Amino acid sequence: MDTVVSPKQKLTKPIRKPKATWVEPKFYADIEYRDITSEGLLRASSFKGLSKGTRRS
């Protein structure tokens, strides 16, 4: 895992986890969902698979 460790988190909302190890993504999850709740959570989400390299929007 040493080759993908990142020195800092790259999230839009910071999370305080002192023992967390942040890494650079090599795979991205393909997820389908129906809606996003008012709390920012995915509603009726399902995992479709992994893709390598680039993130899709």
Number of C-alpha atoms within 10 A of each C-alpha: 7 6 7 11 12 13 10 11 15 11 7 6 6 8 9 7 7 6 6 10 12 13 16 14 13 12 13 14 13 14 12 13 11 10 12 12 9 7 6 8 10 15 12 10 13 12 10 10 10 12 13 10 10 10 12 8 4
